Amino acid sequence: MIVAGIDEAGLGPVLGPLVVSGVAMRVDTPAGETPPPTPDLWAMLDAAISRKSSRKKTGPITIGDSKKLYNRKKSNGLVPLERGVLTMLSTRTQGAQPQRKIPTTLAELLGDVDLPLIGSGGAMQRAKPYAWYADCELPLPRQAGPTDIELTGNAVLVAMRAAGIELLDMQAQPIFAGDYNRMIAATQNKSTTTFDVTLNLLMWLWNSCRDDDVRIIVDRQGGRVHYRTPLQRVFPDCSLKVIGETQLRSAYLLRAGSRTVEVSFVVGGESACLATALASMLSKYLRELFMEMFNSYWLQQLPDLKPTAGYYVDGNRFYGEIQNEMQKLGISEDSVLRCR
């Protein structure tokens, strides 16, 4: 069985990228149950992975809701995200062997996880027009220790093998301001734009996860309950069965030959599935790295400027304070401020 998750970070802000990520994990399941229940990966890996947040730079990693793990007000606030993402990435399978390579720059990380945006290329190519992202040579890790990540990765890998769990892949799509504004112009709807990117991740999972039994848990954003029509549009060759549609969970079964893929849109999906929580963390980690470069660039131009997380009120404050400098530098509004 493959258990996969999709989640985003950066839907609410007006500055910085929206990032949507997906994670796929293969799990050995006992024979005889048809279909077997979706396994609790936290319970299976409780010796090496915790749900409880910790900013310690050693010990078990935390996989959980990225919004609860990250605290930008603390000097070591990035540690839980960074340890979790980079440690898990080091266990990712490449062929028959784990990847075991820890990226030393954001560019290397993007090379490991970037899923190209349909019609627009990869993140590195799309980042080039933005002076603040430049060549994405931000050194990694930022706050966690590389030796700890390597050693912790060994411990997590041992626990995963003992539990019959394999991390197949982690992929992300960063949507920068210019791309975001063009997508909004085409759809005239923020939720539709975000869901279209989510569908890209679903198609990636469909094409890359060829096991007969796949479970995908998507963290639901907004109040949408019915997903049958867009799923049929994206997967026209599959039969589709509605398992259930409620305010908390909308679930569907896609079938093509012997393959079955169960897709669930779940409120609080990052609390329901470890793979979804890890997707949430990857999205948030990438967004915070991009925001660090964004703030650093503008503080070089205006040293007295207060950094921003990019959310509506403070993001508009920040934008107002850089507008004159933007004009001097010939930087367009569309490349900085998200329209919705």
N, C-alpha and C positions, 0 to 999 in steps of 0.2 A: 504494500500500500504506500502511496505517496500522500503526505500531509503537507499542504502548502498554505501560505498566507499572503495577503496584500494589505498594505496600509500606507497612509500618506503623512506628510508633515508640511506645514506652511500654507494651508488653505486659507486661513484667516488674515495673514499679514498683507500689507500693501507694498512692502519692500522685500527684496530677496526672492529666491526661487520657491516654487512648489515642487516637492519631490514625492514621487510615488514609487514604492518598492515592492518586490515580491521575493519570497523565500520558499524553496522546495526541499523537503526532507523525506527520505525513504525509510519506512519502518517495517521490520519483520513482524508479521501478525500471525497468530496461531491458526492452524488449519481447523476446519470444521464449522466455523461460524460464517454464515452467509446472509447478509454481509456483516463483517465484524464491526464493532463499534469503533468510532474514531478514538485512538489512544490518547491518554493524557501524557504528553511528553515531559512535562515538569515532574510528574510522579516517577517517570522512568529514569530521569536524570537528576534526581534530587541530591545526589552526592556531589555533583559538580556544578549544578546550576540552581540558583535560587530565584524566587519571585520577589524576595525582600530587597529593597534598595540598600546599597552600601557604597560608600565612597572610599573604602579601603582599596589600596593598590595591590593587594594580594588576596588569596583565598578564592572561593567560588565566585563565578561571575553572576550577574543578575540579568535575567531576560524578563522584561515586563513592559508596561506602558511607558513609552518614552517621555510623555508629558510629566509623569511622576518621577522619573529617574533623573531628569536634567534640571539643574538649578543654576541659572546664569549668574546669580548673585554671589555664588561661592567660587573661590579661586580654583577649587578642584571639582567644580560642578559637572565637568564633561567626563570625568573618570568612569562612571557607570556605563555611559553610552559607549565610550571608546573601548573600554575593556571588553564589553560584551560583543560589539560588532567585530573588532579586529581579532579577538580570540576565536569567535565562531568562524570568521572568514578563513582562518588558518586551518580549520578542519575540513574545509570544502573539498569534495572529491574531484580530482582531475584524472579521468580514466580510472585506474584501479587504486591510485594513491591519493592521499590528502594533499591539498595545495601546499601547506606548511610555509608559505611565504607571506611575511608581514609587509604591507606597503609602507614605503618610507616617505612618500609624498601624496598629496591629494591626486595628482595626475596618475600615479600608479594605482591608487584606490579606484579611480574612475576606470582605468584600464581593466580592473578586475571585475567591476560590477555594472558598468554602464550598458544599458539596453538602448540602442539608438532609437530616436524618435522617428516614426514613420515619415518619410519625405523630408526630414531635416537633419539627418546624420546624428553622430554621437555627441555627447556632452562636451568633450574637449573642442570639437569643431565649432559647436554653437556658443562656447564660452569666449572664443577669441575676440569677438567684437567688443567685449566688455573690458575696459581698462582695469577694473578692480579684480577681475578673475585672471587676466593675463594668461600665463602658461600653467596655472594651477600648481605651481611648485611649492605649495605650503607644506613644510616638513611634518611628518607624522612619526609616532603619535604625538599629540599636543600635550597631554597631561599624564597619561598612563605610562608605565615603564615597558619598553620593548622586551626586556628579559622576562618580566612577569607574564606578558602576553604569550610569549613562546612556551614558558613552563606551564602556564594555566591551560594553554591549548593542548599540551600533551595530556594533562589530566582529564580535560573534557573529552578528548578523542578516545581515551581508554574507556571512559564511562559510556560514550556513545556506542563503541564497539560491543561492550558487554551487554548493552540494552538492545542491540540490533538496530541501531539508528544511524543514518548516514545523511550528512548535509550535502545535497546535490548541487545547489546553486543559490546565489543571492544576486539579484539584479535590481537596478534602480533607473528611473527616468527623471532627471532634474529638468524642470521647465522654467527657464529664465524669463525675466520680465517681458522682453520683446516677443518671445514665442507665446507666452501666456496671453499677452494682449492681442496677438493675431488670432489665437484660438478663440478668445472671447468674442472678437469681432465676427468670427464665422458662426458662432453658436448663439450669441447674445444671452448666454446663461452660464453662470459660474459653476453650478452643479453639473450641468451637461458636459462642460469642458473637463472637469475633474473625472467624471465617470468615463469619458472617452479615453483618458489616459489609463484608468483602471482596466478598461477593456483591452488595451494594448498589453498590459501585464497578464491578463487572463489568456489572451491568444498565445503569449510566450509560454505560459505554463501548459497550455493544451498541446503546443507543438513540441515542447521539450520533455514533457512527462508522459512517457508512452506505456506506463504500467496500466493494467486493466482496471485498477481501482484507485481513483484519485479524489481526495477531499480538499477543497479550497475554501478557506474561511477569509472573507473580505470584511474589514472593519467598515461598517455602514456609516456614511456621512449624510446628514440631513434627514428629512422625514420620508424619503421615498420608500415604498413598500413593495411595489410591483416591478419586476425586472424581466419578465418573460419576453416582451417585445424586443428590447435591445439584445438579449442573449440569442434570440432566434435570428436576429439580423447578423450578428457576428458569427454564429455557428449554424448556417443554413442547412448543412448536410447532416445535422444531428437531430435525433428525436429528443423532445424536451418534456419532462414531467414536472409539474409543480408539486413539491413535497409539502409546502406550507408557506403562507404569507401572513405574518403578524407584525405588530409594531416593534417587536424585538428581533425577529429573525425571519428572513425570506430565503427559502431553500429550494433548489432545483436540481434535477437529475438529467444530465446530458448523456446520450448514449449513441455510440457509433460502432457497429459491429459488437465485438466483445468488450470494448472499452466503455467504462462508465466514469463520469466525472460529476461529483456532487459539488455544487457551488452554493455557498451560504453567505448571505449578507447579514452580518450580526452586529447589533449595537454593543459596543464594548468588545469587539472581536479580539483586541490585543490582550484581553483578560481571559478569553476563552481558548486561545490556541497559541502555543509557544512560537510557531512559525510566523503567525501574524504579529506577535509582539516583537520578534526579531526584525520583521519588515518595518514596523513602526520605528524601531531604534536606528536602522540603517537610514531611513528617510530623514529622521531628526538629526542624526550625526552629520550627514552630508549637508543638510541645510545650515547647520551651525558653522561648519567649516567655510561654506560660501559666505555666510554673514560675517565671519571674522575677517575675511579678505575684503569684503565690501566696506566694513567700518574702518579697517586699516587704511584703505585707499583714501577715503574721505577725510580721515584725521591727518593724513599727510598733507592734504590741501588746506585744511582748516583745523589747526592743532587744538583749538579751544572747543571744538565740537563734541557734544556728548554722544557716545555710541548708542545705537538703537537695536532692538530686536525685530523691528519692522512692523509691529502690530499697528492697528489703525491710527489711534491717537498719537502715539509717539512717532510712528512712521511718518505721519503728515507733518509733525513738528520738525523732524530731521530733514524731510524733503524741502520744507520751506526755508531751512537754514542753508541748504546747499544750492538753491536755485541760481543765485548770482554766479557762483563758481561754475556751475554747469554751463551757463551761457558763455563764460570766458573760455571754457574748454571745448565748447562745441558739442556738448553731450545732450542728446535729445531726451525729452520727458518720457517717451515711450520705452526707452532702454532702462529706466530707473523705476518709475512709478507704475504699479499695476492698476489697471483701470477699474477693477472690482475686487 
